Structure formats: C-alpha cells, structure tokens
Amino acid sequence: MQITPELLSAILNIAGPPVLAFVTAHHAATGQMPTLDELKAELNSNIDKYLAEGAAFTAAHPHAGPT
Amino acid sequence: MKRICIALALMVSVGCATVPPLPPGGQALRTANEVVVALGTLQHAAIELNKVTDCGGVVVISPCQKLVSDANATIVVDAVTDALTTIKATPSGWKATASVALDRISTRLDAAGKGKLSAYINALKTIAGL
C-alpha cells in the first residue's frame, strides 16, 4: 500500500477538522470563543480517546515486541 | 462576476473580523490539541494498518504479512502513549514532547515500518513544526 500525497491530504483533512470544528462550533453555538477551561477539557478528551485506543491495542498484543 | 467576487471577499473579511480571538493561553492549548490529534492519527494508522494483511495478490508467493508489524505498531503506541501522558500533565511542553516521541519512533521502527508510516510521521513533524 503506497501512501500518496492525496492520501496524506486526506489524513490531514481527517485530523485537522476536529480541532477547528470544536472552536467554530462553540463560537456558532454560544457567540463566544471557548474559555481556557473548555479548551483544556477538549484537549484532555482527545488525549483520553487516543490513550484508550493505545491501551486496547496493548491489551490485545501483550508480547508484541520491543518497546 | 467581478461584483460577486468583491461581495464574497467583503463577506469573508467581515466574517473573520467579527470572530473574537482565543483567550490568552488559548492558542497554546489549541496548538497542543492539534499535535495531540496528529500523534493520535499516527497511532491510529499504525493500529489499523496492523489489522491489514498483505498476501501479495492472487498468487501467494510469500507468507502473508501485516502492513505494519506488531513490533512496529507497539513502538508507535508506546511512544504516543508516553507523549500523550506528558502533554496531559504539561500541555505547554507539547513541542519538546512531540520531538522526543518522533525521535524514539524514527530510531526504533524498522525499514518496513518507516516506509509505511513515513507520511504520518511527516504530517506530525509539519503540524508540530519540527
């Protein structure tokens, strides 16, 4: 499977919007930009999501090679 | 057509001007969030490509192999997990943390892993400004 510039562009389109979407959606809904606490909560939410994905992989592959 | 373009340009510029800026410190959190998403996307790619098996087409002439091996996926997951844990504790240190994670991943992946994941690693470098 070759990762082409088109695929990379698609990846960035997948990765970028969640961050931008939060700020824009918040502004559209409230008329204000998110506060520091709300930005921190969004950051922690994303971190927790990816930590959970990594933990699930590790649990399924307990002896999967060098770390 | 020219009038439409000018009207659109005015609408866009007015629209941009009415959006207030992020609070002080907000931009740093937003950038940290972008780096987190880039790290998470790299990890997600490694995990999903680990689920895909390549048997070389219709005629199988070599043993089937995962697009990203268990060992390579584990290297990415471990490095990203450490980086995310650090960024959660210290969001302002996102750049140094991302740099350490990238070095660790680039050093430990084998050639096949580097080949399959290079686009995602490069995307992370670009987003983190490394």
N, CA and C atoms of all chains as a GROMACS GRO file, in nm:
protein
  591
    1MET      N    1   0.085  -0.119   0.000
    1MET     CA    2   0.000   0.000   0.000
    1MET      C    3   0.088   0.124   0.000
    2GLN      N    4   0.074   0.206  -0.103
    2GLN     CA    5   0.157   0.326  -0.116
    2GLN      C    6   0.081   0.444  -0.056
    3ILE      N    7   0.150   0.520   0.029
    3ILE     CA    8   0.087   0.640   0.086
    3ILE      C    9   0.122   0.758  -0.003
    4THR      N   10   0.025   0.804  -0.077
    4THR     CA   11   0.046   0.908  -0.176
    4THR      C   12   0.018   1.046  -0.116
    5PRO      N   13   0.057   1.152  -0.186
    5PRO     CA   14   0.023   1.287  -0.139
    5PRO      C   15  -0.128   1.305  -0.122
    6GLU      N   16  -0.206   1.239  -0.210
    6GLU     CA   17  -0.352   1.250  -0.198
    6GLU      C   18  -0.401   1.188  -0.068
    7LEU      N   19  -0.341   1.073  -0.034
    7LEU     CA   20  -0.380   1.006   0.091
    7LEU      C   21  -0.338   1.090   0.210
    8LEU      N   22  -0.218   1.149   0.202
    8LEU     CA   23  -0.171   1.235   0.311
    8LEU      C   24  -0.266   1.353   0.330
    9SER      N   25  -0.309   1.409   0.218
    9SER     CA   26  -0.404   1.520   0.225
    9SER      C   27  -0.532   1.477   0.294
   10ALA      N   28  -0.578   1.356   0.260
   10ALA     CA   29  -0.700   1.304   0.323
   10ALA      C   30  -0.680   1.285   0.473
   11ILE      N   31  -0.560   1.240   0.509
   11ILE     CA   32  -0.530   1.220   0.652
   11ILE      C   33  -0.538   1.353   0.726
   12LEU      N   34  -0.476   1.455   0.665
   12LEU     CA   35  -0.476   1.585   0.732
   12LEU      C   36  -0.618   1.642   0.739
   13ASN      N   37  -0.698   1.611   0.639
   13ASN     CA   38  -0.836   1.658   0.643
   13ASN      C   39  -0.914   1.588   0.754
   14ILE      N   40  -0.875   1.464   0.784
   14ILE     CA   41  -0.941   1.391   0.893
   14ILE      C   42  -0.893   1.445   1.027
   15ALA      N   43  -0.760   1.470   1.036
   15ALA     CA   44  -0.701   1.509   1.165
   15ALA      C   45  -0.731   1.654   1.202
   16GLY      N   46  -0.732   1.741   1.102
   16GLY     CA   47  -0.746   1.883   1.132
   16GLY      C   48  -0.883   1.927   1.179
   17PRO      N   49  -0.988   1.889   1.107
   17PRO     CA   50  -1.120   1.942   1.140
   17PRO      C   51  -1.167   1.923   1.284
   18PRO      N   52  -1.136   1.811   1.353
   18PRO     CA   53  -1.188   1.801   1.489
   18PRO      C   54  -1.147   1.917   1.578
   19VAL      N   55  -1.023   1.965   1.560
   19VAL     CA   56  -0.975   2.076   1.642
   19VAL      C   57  -1.045   2.204   1.601
   20LEU      N   58  -1.046   2.231   1.470
   20LEU     CA   59  -1.110   2.352   1.422
   20LEU      C   60  -1.260   2.347   1.447
   21ALA      N   61  -1.319   2.230   1.430
   21ALA     CA   62  -1.464   2.216   1.444
   21ALA      C   63  -1.509   2.250   1.584
   22PHE      N   64  -1.428   2.214   1.683
   22PHE     CA   65  -1.467   2.244   1.821
   22PHE      C   66  -1.476   2.394   1.843
   23VAL      N   67  -1.373   2.466   1.797
   23VAL     CA   68  -1.370   2.611   1.817
   23VAL      C   69  -1.484   2.677   1.740
   24THR      N   70  -1.501   2.638   1.613
   24THR     CA   71  -1.606   2.701   1.533
   24THR      C   72  -1.745   2.667   1.583
   25ALA      N   73  -1.766   2.541   1.619
   25ALA     CA   74  -1.898   2.500   1.667
   25ALA      C   75  -1.930   2.571   1.799
   26HIS      N   76  -1.830   2.585   1.882
   26HIS     CA   77  -1.852   2.653   2.009
   26HIS      C   78  -1.891   2.798   1.983
   27HIS      N   79  -1.820   2.862   1.890
   27HIS     CA   80  -1.849   3.002   1.861
   27HIS      C   81  -1.988   3.016   1.800
   28ALA      N   82  -2.022   2.923   1.711
   28ALA     CA   83  -2.154   2.930   1.647
   28ALA      C   84  -2.265   2.911   1.750
   29ALA      N   85  -2.243   2.824   1.847
   29ALA     CA   86  -2.348   2.792   1.944
   29ALA      C   87  -2.362   2.900   2.050
   30THR      N   88  -2.251   2.959   2.090
   30THR     CA   89  -2.256   3.050   2.206
   30THR      C   90  -2.228   3.195   2.169
   31GLY      N   91  -2.173   3.217   2.049
   31GLY     CA   92  -2.135   3.353   2.011
   31GLY      C   93  -2.004   3.395   2.075
   32GLN      N   94  -1.942   3.304   2.148
   32GLN     CA   95  -1.815   3.337   2.213
   32GLN      C   96  -1.713   3.228   2.183
   33MET      N   97  -1.587   3.267   2.192
   33MET     CA   98  -1.482   3.166   2.177
   33MET      C   99  -1.474   3.083   2.305
   34PRO      N  100  -1.427   2.958   2.294
   34PRO     CA  101  -1.417   2.875   2.414
   34PRO      C  102  -1.322   2.934   2.518
   35THR      N  103  -1.353   2.909   2.643
   35THR     CA  104  -1.264   2.955   2.751
   35THR      C  105  -1.145   2.860   2.763
   36LEU      N  106  -1.050   2.900   2.846
   36LEU     CA  107  -0.933   2.814   2.867
   36LEU      C  108  -0.975   2.678   2.924
   37ASP      N  109  -1.071   2.681   3.017
   37ASP     CA  110  -1.116   2.554   3.076
   37ASP      C  111  -1.180   2.464   2.970
   38GLU      N  112  -1.256   2.524   2.881
   38GLU     CA  113  -1.321   2.444   2.775
   38GLU      C  114  -1.218   2.390   2.676
   39LEU      N  115  -1.118   2.471   2.643
   39LEU     CA  116  -1.012   2.423   2.554
   39LEU      C  117  -0.934   2.309   2.620
   40LYS      N  118  -0.908   2.325   2.750
   40LYS     CA  119  -0.834   2.221   2.824
   40LYS      C  120  -0.916   2.091   2.829
   41ALA      N  121  -1.048   2.107   2.848
   41ALA     CA  122  -1.134   1.989   2.852
   41ALA      C  123  -1.134   1.917   2.718
   42GLU      N  124  -1.136   1.994   2.609
   42GLU     CA  125  -1.132   1.935   2.475
   42GLU      C  126  -0.999   1.863   2.453
   43LEU      N  127  -0.890   1.926   2.496
   43LEU     CA  128  -0.757   1.865   2.484
   43LEU      C  129  -0.753   1.732   2.561
   44ASN      N  130  -0.800   1.734   2.685
   44ASN     CA  131  -0.797   1.612   2.767
   44ASN      C  132  -0.888   1.504   2.709
   45SER      N  133  -0.999   1.546   2.651
   45SER     CA  134  -1.091   1.449   2.590
   45SER      C  135  -1.022   1.376   2.474
   46ASN      N  136  -0.952   1.453   2.390
   46ASN     CA  137  -0.880   1.391   2.277
   46ASN      C  138  -0.770   1.300   2.328
   47ILE      N  139  -0.696   1.347   2.429
   47ILE     CA  140  -0.587   1.264   2.484
   47ILE      C  141  -0.643   1.133   2.539
   48ASP      N  142  -0.751   1.142   2.614
   48ASP     CA  143  -0.809   1.021   2.674
   48ASP      C  144  -0.855   0.922   2.565
   49LYS      N  145  -0.910   0.978   2.457
   49LYS     CA  146  -0.958   0.892   2.347
   49LYS      C  147  -0.842   0.812   2.287
   50TYR      N  148  -0.730   0.881   2.260
   50TYR     CA  149  -0.616   0.812   2.198
   50TYR      C  150  -0.545   0.721   2.298
   51LEU      N  151  -0.542   0.760   2.426
   51LEU     CA  152  -0.482   0.671   2.527
   51LEU      C  153  -0.563   0.542   2.536
   52ALA      N  154  -0.694   0.554   2.527
   52ALA     CA  155  -0.780   0.435   2.533
   52ALA      C  156  -0.755   0.344   2.413
   53GLU      N  157  -0.737   0.405   2.296
   53GLU     CA  158  -0.710   0.325   2.175
   53GLU      C  159  -0.577   0.252   2.190
   54GLY      N  160  -0.476   0.322   2.242
   54GLY     CA  161  -0.345   0.259   2.263
   54GLY      C  162  -0.352   0.149   2.367
   55ALA      N  163  -0.426   0.172   2.473
   55ALA     CA  164  -0.439   0.071   2.580
   55ALA      C  165  -0.508  -0.055   2.528
   56ALA      N  166  -0.608  -0.036   2.442
   56ALA     CA  167  -0.678  -0.152   2.385
   56ALA      C  168  -0.584  -0.233   2.298
   57PHE      N  169  -0.500  -0.164   2.219
   57PHE     CA  170  -0.403  -0.236   2.134
   57PHE      C  171  -0.304  -0.313   2.222
   58THR      N  172  -0.252  -0.246   2.324
   58THR     CA  173  -0.153  -0.310   2.411
   58THR      C  174  -0.213  -0.432   2.481
   59ALA      N  175  -0.339  -0.420   2.523
   59ALA     CA  176  -0.404  -0.533   2.589
   59ALA      C  177  -0.420  -0.651   2.494
   60ALA      N  178  -0.442  -0.621   2.365
   60ALA     CA  179  -0.461  -0.727   2.267
   60ALA      C  180  -0.328  -0.785   2.218
   61HIS      N  181  -0.218  -0.712   2.240
   61HIS     CA  182  -0.085  -0.756   2.194
   61HIS      C  183   0.014  -0.743   2.309
   62PRO      N  184  -0.002  -0.823   2.413
   62PRO     CA  185   0.081  -0.806   2.534
   62PRO      C  186   0.228  -0.838   2.513
   63HIS      N  187   0.260  -0.917   2.411
   63HIS     CA  188   0.402  -0.954   2.391
   63HIS      C  189   0.442  -0.920   2.248
   64ALA      N  190   0.416  -0.799   2.208
   64ALA     CA  191   0.430  -0.766   2.066
   64ALA      C  192   0.563  -0.703   2.027
   65GLY      N  193   0.668  -0.727   2.101
   65GLY     CA  194   0.797  -0.682   2.052
   65GLY      C  195   0.860  -0.573   2.135
   66PRO      N  196   0.967  -0.510   2.079
   66PRO     CA  197   1.045  -0.414   2.156
   66PRO      C  198   0.964  -0.290   2.191
   67THR      N  199   0.997  -0.231   2.306
   67THR     CA  200   0.931  -0.108   2.345
   67THR      C  201   1.035  -0.001   2.371
   68MET      N  202  -1.972   3.916  -1.249
   68MET     CA  203  -1.885   3.818  -1.184
   68MET      C  204  -1.789   3.888  -1.089
   69LYS      N  205  -1.735   4.004  -1.137
   69LYS     CA  206  -1.638   4.077  -1.055
   69LYS      C  207  -1.706   4.128  -0.928
   70ARG      N  208  -1.833   4.174  -0.945
   70ARG     CA  209  -1.905   4.226  -0.828
   70ARG      C  210  -1.931   4.116  -0.726
   71ILE      N  211  -1.963   3.998  -0.779
   71ILE     CA  212  -1.988   3.885  -0.688
   71ILE      C  213  -1.862   3.853  -0.608
   72CYS      N  214  -1.747   3.853  -0.678
   72CYS     CA  215  -1.621   3.823  -0.610
   72CYS      C  216  -1.591   3.926  -0.503
   73ILE      N  217  -1.614   4.053  -0.534
   73ILE     CA  218  -1.588   4.159  -0.435
   73ILE      C  219  -1.682   4.143  -0.316
   74ALA      N  220  -1.810   4.112  -0.345
   74ALA     CA  221  -1.907   4.092  -0.236
   74ALA      C  222  -1.866   3.976  -0.147
   75LEU      N  223  -1.824   3.866  -0.211
   75LEU     CA  224  -1.780   3.749  -0.133
   75LEU      C  225  -1.658   3.783  -0.048
   76ALA      N  226  -1.564   3.856  -0.106
   76ALA     CA  227  -1.443   3.894  -0.032
   76ALA      C  228  -1.479   3.980   0.089
   77LEU      N  229  -1.574   4.073   0.069
   77LEU     CA  230  -1.618   4.158   0.180
   77LEU      C  231  -1.685   4.075   0.289
   78MET      N  232  -1.773   3.980   0.246
   78MET     CA  233  -1.843   3.896   0.344
   78MET      C  234  -1.744   3.814   0.426
   79VAL      N  235  -1.643   3.760   0.356
   79VAL     CA  236  -1.544   3.678   0.426
   79VAL      C  237  -1.464   3.763   0.523
   80SER      N  238  -1.420   3.883   0.478
   80SER     CA  239  -1.336   3.966   0.564
   80SER      C  240  -1.416   4.016   0.684
   81VAL      N  241  -1.544   4.051   0.663
   81VAL     CA  242  -1.628   4.095   0.775
   81VAL      C  243  -1.650   3.979   0.871
   82GLY      N  244  -1.676   3.862   0.814
   82GLY     CA  245  -1.698   3.744   0.897
   82GLY      C  246  -1.578   3.713   0.983
   83CYS      N  247  -1.459   3.724   0.927
   83CYS     CA  248  -1.338   3.698   1.004
   83CYS      C  249  -1.319   3.802   1.112
   84ALA      N  250  -1.352   3.927   1.080
   84ALA     CA  251  -1.327   4.033   1.175
   84ALA      C  252  -1.418   4.023   1.297
   85THR      N  253  -1.535   3.960   1.282
   85THR     CA  254  -1.629   3.956   1.394
   85THR      C  255  -1.600   3.842   1.490
   86VAL      N  256  -1.513   3.748   1.452
   86VAL     CA  257  -1.481   3.636   1.542
   86VAL      C  258  -1.377   3.682   1.643
   87PRO      N  259  -1.410   3.680   1.772
   87PRO     CA  260  -1.314   3.726   1.872
   87PRO      C  261  -1.197   3.629   1.884
   88PRO      N  262  -1.084   3.679   1.931
   88PRO     CA  263  -0.968   3.589   1.944
   88PRO      C  264  -0.984   3.493   2.060
   89LEU      N  265  -0.902   3.391   2.060
   89LEU     CA  266  -0.900   3.299   2.175
   89LEU      C  267  -0.846   3.372   2.297
   90PRO      N  268  -0.883   3.328   2.418
   90PRO     CA  269  -0.831   3.392   2.538
   90PRO      C  270  -0.680   3.373   2.548
   91PRO      N  271  -0.610   3.456   2.628
   91PRO     CA  272  -0.466   3.437   2.646
   91PRO      C  273  -0.435   3.295   2.691
   92GLY      N  274  -0.340   3.234   2.624
   92GLY     CA  275  -0.307   3.095   2.656
   92GLY      C  276  -0.387   2.996   2.574
   93GLY      N  277  -0.493   3.045   2.510
   93GLY     CA  278  -0.581   2.956   2.434
   93GLY      C  279  -0.514   2.901   2.310
   94GLN      N  280  -0.435   2.986   2.246
   94GLN     CA  281  -0.369   2.941   2.123
   94GLN      C  282  -0.272   2.827   2.153
   95ALA      N  283  -0.204   2.835   2.267
   95ALA     CA  284  -0.110   2.728   2.304
   95ALA      C  285  -0.184   2.596   2.325
   96LEU      N  286  -0.301   2.605   2.390
   96LEU     CA  287  -0.380   2.483   2.411
   96LEU      C  288  -0.431   2.428   2.279
   97ARG      N  289  -0.471   2.520   2.191
   97ARG     CA  290  -0.521   2.476   2.060
   97ARG      C  291  -0.410   2.407   1.980
   98THR      N  292  -0.289   2.464   1.985
   98THR     CA  293  -0.177   2.402   1.914
   98THR      C  294  -0.144   2.266   1.976
   99ALA      N  295  -0.145   2.260   2.109
   99ALA     CA  296  -0.121   2.132   2.176
   99ALA      C  297  -0.225   2.030   2.132
  100ASN      N  298  -0.349   2.076   2.116
  100ASN     CA  299  -0.457   1.987   2.072
  100ASN      C  300  -0.431   1.934   1.931
  101GLU      N  301  -0.382   2.023   1.843
  101GLU     CA  302  -0.352   1.980   1.706
  101GLU      C  303  -0.241   1.875   1.705
  102VAL      N  304  -0.141   1.895   1.790
  102VAL     CA  305  -0.031   1.797   1.798
  102VAL      C  306  -0.083   1.665   1.854
  103VAL      N  307  -0.173   1.674   1.952
  103VAL     CA  308  -0.233   1.552   2.009
  103VAL      C  309  -0.309   1.476   1.900
  104VAL      N  310  -0.384   1.549   1.818
  104VAL     CA  311  -0.459   1.482   1.711
  104VAL      C  312  -0.363   1.420   1.610
  105ALA      N  313  -0.252   1.489   1.581
  105ALA     CA  314  -0.154   1.433   1.487
  105ALA      C  315  -0.088   1.307   1.545
  106LEU      N  316  -0.054   1.312   1.674
  106LEU     CA  317   0.003   1.193   1.739
  106LEU      C  318  -0.099   1.079   1.738
  107GLY      N  319  -0.223   1.112   1.771
  107GLY     CA  320  -0.328   1.011   1.774
  107GLY      C  321  -0.355   0.952   1.636
  108THR      N  322  -0.344   1.036   1.534
  108THR     CA  323  -0.365   0.987   1.397
  108THR      C  324  -0.254   0.891   1.356
  109LEU      N  325  -0.131   0.923   1.394
  109LEU     CA  326  -0.018   0.832   1.366
  109LEU      C  327  -0.043   0.698   1.436
  110GLN      N  328  -0.082   0.705   1.562
  110GLN     CA  329  -0.109   0.581   1.637
  110GLN      C  330  -0.225   0.503   1.573
  111HIS      N  331  -0.331   0.575   1.536
  111HIS     CA  332  -0.448   0.510   1.476
  111HIS      C  333  -0.409   0.441   1.345
  112ALA      N  334  -0.325   0.509   1.266
  112ALA     CA  335  -0.281   0.450   1.138
  112ALA      C  336  -0.202   0.322   1.164
  113ALA      N  337  -0.110   0.327   1.262
  113ALA     CA  338  -0.029   0.208   1.292
  113ALA      C  339  -0.118   0.092   1.337
  114ILE      N  340  -0.215   0.121   1.421
  114ILE     CA  341  -0.304   0.015   1.471
  114ILE      C  342  -0.392  -0.041   1.359
  115GLU      N  343  -0.447   0.046   1.276
  115GLU     CA  344  -0.536  -0.001   1.169
  115GLU      C  345  -0.457  -0.076   1.061
  116LEU      N  346  -0.337  -0.027   1.027
  116LEU     CA  347  -0.256  -0.096   0.926
  116LEU      C  348  -0.204  -0.229   0.980
  117ASN      N  349  -0.197  -0.241   1.111
  117ASN     CA  350  -0.158  -0.368   1.174
  117ASN      C  351  -0.266  -0.474   1.154
  118LYS      N  352  -0.390  -0.428   1.130
  118LYS     CA  353  -0.501  -0.523   1.111
  118LYS      C  354  -0.510  -0.573   0.966
  119VAL      N  355  -0.436  -0.506   0.875
  119VAL     CA  356  -0.444  -0.541   0.733
  119VAL      C  357  -0.332  -0.637   0.697
  120THR      N  358  -0.367  -0.747   0.630
  120THR     CA  359  -0.268  -0.846   0.590
  120THR      C  360  -0.251  -0.844   0.440
  121ASP      N  361  -0.125  -0.839   0.396
  121ASP     CA  362  -0.093  -0.839   0.254
  121ASP      C  363  -0.037  -0.976   0.216
  122CYS      N  364  -0.108  -1.045   0.125
  122CYS     CA  365  -0.064  -1.178   0.083
  122CYS      C  366  -0.004  -1.176  -0.057
  123GLY      N  367   0.024  -1.059  -0.110
  123GLY     CA  368   0.095  -1.049  -0.237
  123GLY      C  369   0.010  -1.071  -0.360
  124GLY      N  370  -0.120  -1.053  -0.352
  124GLY     CA  371  -0.204  -1.065  -0.470
  124GLY      C  372  -0.271  -1.201  -0.481
  125VAL      N  373  -0.314  -1.234  -0.603
  125VAL     CA  374  -0.390  -1.357  -0.625
  125VAL      C  375  -0.303  -1.480  -0.601
  126VAL      N  376  -0.182  -1.477  -0.658
  126VAL     CA  377  -0.090  -1.590  -0.640
  126VAL      C  378   0.000  -1.559  -0.520
  127VAL      N  379  -0.015  -1.639  -0.418
  127VAL     CA  380   0.063  -1.615  -0.296
  127VAL      C  381   0.201  -1.677  -0.312
  128ILE      N  382   0.304  -1.594  -0.325
  128ILE     CA  383   0.440  -1.646  -0.343
  128ILE      C  384   0.525  -1.626  -0.218
  129SER      N  385   0.471  -1.555  -0.122
  129SER     CA  386   0.544  -1.537   0.003
  129SER      C  387   0.444  -1.538   0.117
  130PRO      N  388   0.492  -1.561   0.239
  130PRO     CA  389   0.399  -1.563   0.351
  130PRO      C  390   0.327  -1.429   0.366
  131CYS      N  391   0.201  -1.436   0.409
  131CYS     CA  392   0.125  -1.313   0.431
  131CYS      C  393   0.192  -1.232   0.542
  132GLN      N  394   0.190  -1.099   0.524
  132GLN     CA  395   0.249  -1.011   0.625
  132GLN      C  396   0.154  -0.898   0.657
  133LYS      N  397   0.158  -0.854   0.782
  133LYS     CA  398   0.080  -0.737   0.819
  133LYS      C  399   0.145  -0.613   0.760
  134LEU      N  400   0.063  -0.516   0.718
  134LEU     CA  401   0.119  -0.394   0.660
  134LEU      C  402   0.208  -0.321   0.761
  135VAL      N  403   0.168  -0.322   0.887
  135VAL     CA  404   0.255  -0.273   0.995
  135VAL      C  405   0.261  -0.385   1.097
  136SER      N  406   0.384  -0.430   1.126
  136SER     CA  407   0.402  -0.546   1.215
  136SER      C  408   0.358  -0.513   1.358
  137ASP      N  409   0.337  -0.618   1.437
  137ASP     CA  410   0.303  -0.599   1.578
  137ASP      C  411   0.413  -0.518   1.649
  138ALA      N  412   0.540  -0.552   1.618
  138ALA     CA  413   0.650  -0.483   1.684
  138ALA      C  414   0.651  -0.334   1.651
  139ASN      N  415   0.632  -0.300   1.523
  139ASN     CA  416   0.632  -0.159   1.484
  139ASN      C  417   0.512  -0.084   1.543
  140ALA      N  418   0.396  -0.148   1.541
  140ALA     CA  419   0.276  -0.083   1.597
  140ALA      C  420   0.296  -0.059   1.748
  141THR      N  421   0.360  -0.154   1.814
  141THR     CA  422   0.385  -0.139   1.958
  141THR      C  423   0.480  -0.023   1.986
  142ILE      N  424   0.581  -0.008   1.901
  142ILE     CA  425   0.674   0.104   1.917
  142ILE      C  426   0.599   0.237   1.910
  143VAL      N  427   0.510   0.248   1.811
  143VAL     CA  428   0.434   0.372   1.795
  143VAL      C  429   0.340   0.393   1.914
  144VAL      N  430   0.267   0.288   1.951
  144VAL     CA  431   0.170   0.300   2.061
  144VAL      C  432   0.240   0.340   2.191
  145ASP      N  433   0.353   0.276   2.221
  145ASP     CA  434   0.424   0.308   2.346
  145ASP      C  435   0.473   0.453   2.346
  146ALA      N  436   0.531   0.496   2.235
  146ALA     CA  437   0.585   0.633   2.229
  146ALA      C  438   0.472   0.735   2.236
  147VAL      N  439   0.363   0.708   2.164
  147VAL     CA  440   0.250   0.802   2.164
  147VAL      C  441   0.184   0.806   2.302
  148THR      N  442   0.172   0.690   2.366
  148THR     CA  443   0.112   0.686   2.500
  148THR      C  444   0.193   0.771   2.598
  149ASP      N  445   0.325   0.756   2.595
  149ASP     CA  446   0.410   0.836   2.683
  149ASP      C  447   0.397   0.985   2.651
  150ALA      N  448   0.394   1.017   2.522
  150ALA     CA  449   0.384   1.158   2.482
  150ALA      C  450   0.251   1.218   2.526
  151LEU      N  451   0.142   1.145   2.504
  151LEU     CA  452   0.010   1.198   2.542
  151LEU      C  453  -0.002   1.216   2.693
  152THR      N  454   0.054   1.122   2.767
  152THR     CA  455   0.051   1.133   2.913
  152THR      C  456   0.127   1.256   2.959
  153THR      N  457   0.241   1.282   2.895
  153THR     CA  458   0.321   1.400   2.930
  153THR      C  459   0.249   1.529   2.892
  154ILE      N  460   0.190   1.531   2.772
  154ILE     CA  461   0.120   1.653   2.728
  154ILE      C  462  -0.002   1.680   2.818
  155LYS      N  463  -0.066   1.573   2.863
  155LYS     CA  464  -0.182   1.593   2.951
  155LYS      C  465  -0.138   1.661   3.082
  156ALA      N  466  -0.020   1.622   3.131
  156ALA     CA  467   0.029   1.680   3.256
  156ALA      C  468   0.086   1.820   3.233
  157THR      N  469   0.151   1.839   3.116
  157THR     CA  470   0.217   1.967   3.087
  157THR      C  471   0.189   2.006   2.942
  158PRO      N  472   0.071   2.064   2.916
  158PRO     CA  473   0.036   2.098   2.777
  158PRO      C  474   0.135   2.193   2.711
  159SER      N  475   0.195   2.283   2.788
  159SER     CA  476   0.285   2.382   2.728
  159SER      C  477   0.414   2.317   2.675
  160GLY      N  478   0.442   2.194   2.720
  160GLY     CA  479   0.564   2.128   2.673
  160GLY      C  480   0.542   2.041   2.551
  161TRP      N  481   0.434   2.070   2.475
  161TRP     CA  482   0.397   1.981   2.364
  161TRP      C  483   0.509   1.964   2.261
  162LYS      N  484   0.584   2.072   2.235
  162LYS     CA  485   0.683   2.065   2.127
  162LYS      C  486   0.798   1.970   2.163
  163ALA      N  487   0.854   1.988   2.283
  163ALA     CA  488   0.964   1.900   2.326
  163ALA      C  489   0.915   1.755   2.336
  164THR      N  490   0.793   1.739   2.385
  164THR     CA  491   0.738   1.604   2.400
  164THR      C  492   0.719   1.536   2.264
  165ALA      N  493   0.664   1.612   2.169
  165ALA     CA  494   0.644   1.556   2.034
  165ALA      C  495   0.778   1.522   1.970
  166SER      N  496   0.879   1.606   1.995
  166SER     CA  497   1.011   1.583   1.938
  166SER      C  498   1.072   1.453   1.992
  167VAL      N  499   1.059   1.433   2.123
  167VAL     CA  500   1.112   1.310   2.185
  167VAL      C  501   1.040   1.187   2.128
  168ALA      N  502   0.908   1.197   2.116
  168ALA     CA  503   0.831   1.084   2.062
  168ALA      C  504   0.872   1.052   1.919
  169LEU      N  505   0.890   1.157   1.838
  169LEU     CA  506   0.929   1.136   1.698
  169LEU      C  507   1.066   1.071   1.688
  170ASP      N  508   1.161   1.121   1.770
  170ASP     CA  509   1.296   1.062   1.768
  170ASP      C  510   1.289   0.914   1.806
  171ARG      N  511   1.211   0.886   1.911
  171ARG     CA  512   1.200   0.748   1.959
  171ARG      C  513   1.141   0.658   1.851
  172ILE      N  514   1.035   0.706   1.787
  172ILE     CA  515   0.970   0.626   1.683
  172ILE      C  516   1.062   0.608   1.563
  173SER      N  517   1.125   0.716   1.519
  173SER     CA  518   1.211   0.709   1.400
  173SER      C  519   1.331   0.619   1.423
  174THR      N  520   1.382   0.619   1.546
  174THR     CA  521   1.501   0.538   1.576
  174THR      C  522   1.466   0.390   1.582
  175ARG      N  523   1.350   0.358   1.636
  175ARG     CA  524   1.320   0.218   1.666
  175ARG      C  525   1.244   0.143   1.556
  176LEU      N  526   1.170   0.215   1.470
  176LEU     CA  527   1.098   0.145   1.363
  176LEU      C  528   1.197   0.079   1.269
  177ASP      N  529   1.160  -0.038   1.217
  177ASP     CA  530   1.245  -0.097   1.113
  177ASP      C  531   1.212  -0.031   0.979
  178ALA      N  532   1.286  -0.071   0.875
  178ALA     CA  533   1.272  -0.004   0.745
  178ALA      C  534   1.129  -0.016   0.691
  179ALA      N  535   1.068  -0.133   0.709
  179ALA     CA  536   0.932  -0.152   0.658
  179ALA      C  537   0.833  -0.060   0.730
  180GLY      N  538   0.849  -0.051   0.861
  180GLY     CA  539   0.761   0.036   0.939
  180GLY      C  540   0.777   0.181   0.901
  181LYS      N  541   0.903   0.223   0.883
  181LYS     CA  542   0.928   0.361   0.842
  181LYS      C  543   0.863   0.390   0.708
  182GLY      N  544   0.873   0.293   0.616
  182GLY     CA  545   0.815   0.313   0.484
  182GLY      C  546   0.664   0.330   0.488
  183LYS      N  547   0.599   0.247   0.566
  183LYS     CA  548   0.452   0.251   0.572
  183LYS      C  549   0.400   0.373   0.647
  184LEU      N  550   0.476   0.418   0.746
  184LEU     CA  551   0.424   0.525   0.834
  184LEU      C  552   0.489   0.660   0.807
  185SER      N  553   0.576   0.670   0.705
  185SER     CA  554   0.651   0.794   0.686
  185SER      C  555   0.560   0.915   0.662
  186ALA      N  556   0.451   0.895   0.588
  186ALA     CA  557   0.363   1.009   0.560
  186ALA      C  558   0.300   1.063   0.688
  187TYR      N  559   0.264   0.973   0.777
  187TYR     CA  560   0.202   1.015   0.904
  187TYR      C  561   0.304   1.083   0.994
  188ILE      N  562   0.429   1.030   0.992
  188ILE     CA  563   0.536   1.091   1.072
  188ILE      C  564   0.567   1.230   1.018
  189ASN      N  565   0.572   1.243   0.885
  189ASN     CA  566   0.599   1.373   0.825
  189ASN      C  567   0.486   1.472   0.855
  190ALA      N  568   0.363   1.423   0.857
  190ALA     CA  569   0.250   1.510   0.889
  190ALA      C  570   0.263   1.562   1.032
  191LEU      N  571   0.303   1.474   1.123
  191LEU     CA  572   0.322   1.516   1.263
  191LEU      C  573   0.434   1.619   1.273
  192LYS      N  574   0.544   1.595   1.200
  192LYS     CA  575   0.655   1.692   1.201
  192LYS      C  576   0.607   1.828   1.154
  193THR      N  577   0.526   1.828   1.048
  193THR     CA  578   0.478   1.955   0.993
  193THR      C  579   0.388   2.026   1.093
  194ILE      N  580   0.295   1.953   1.151
  194ILE     CA  581   0.200   2.015   1.243
  194ILE      C  582   0.271   2.065   1.368
  195ALA      N  583   0.372   1.989   1.416
  195ALA     CA  584   0.444   2.030   1.537
  195ALA      C  585   0.556   2.129   1.508
  196GLY      N  586   0.581   2.156   1.379
  196GLY     CA  587   0.687   2.250   1.343
  196GLY      C  588   0.825   2.197   1.376
  197LEU      N  589   0.845   2.066   1.359
  197LEU     CA  590   0.974   2.005   1.394
  197LEU      C  591   1.057   1.976   1.269
   0.00000   0.00000   0.00000
